[in-house]
Amino acid sequence: MTDDLRQRIADAMVQFFGEPCSDTFKSGLVDAAVSALKPELDELLHYRNAITWETSCLSCSRILDNARAREEELERTVNYLKRNIRRSRDQVDSYDQELTGANSALDRVRALHQHNRDADYCDLCSNHGDVAWPCATLRALETPKESR
């Protein structure tokens, strides 16, 4: 018990009895009162501490619940984004393979339509008659799609 609490109990006793008493008598009365009321005081202190702990624990519990809920939400978002990134990478890889295949096909077509420098015509297309260099196939390959 703090000295301040002792003093307040002693002052309350003086007011109750209506007359001042010696410090020794006051001290004895306070000690007797505290001893007599100790079980009740302990119970009140325990109850007060339990309420304080429970209240703070409830606050912490709410904060933790909110934090856990937010963490779960963020984890779901991160997993969603990871799946989409994987899908996007797979799609990019697929497009890259398709583009590589298309460029290879164009290179094979260009390789077939060779320039015959002696007669200034396309070797492949000239098998069907004299076709001037560059042939229509090569012109189509080299002309951007917008200007066709």
Secondary structure, DSSP 8 states (H G I E B T S, - for coil): --HHHHHHHHHHHHHHHSS---HHHHHHHHHHHHHHHHHHHHHHHHHHHHHHHHHHHHHHHHHHHHHHHHHHHHHHHHHHHHHHHHHHHHHHHHHHHHHHHHHHHHHHHHHHS-EETTTTEETTGGGGS--BSS-HHHHHHHS-GGG-
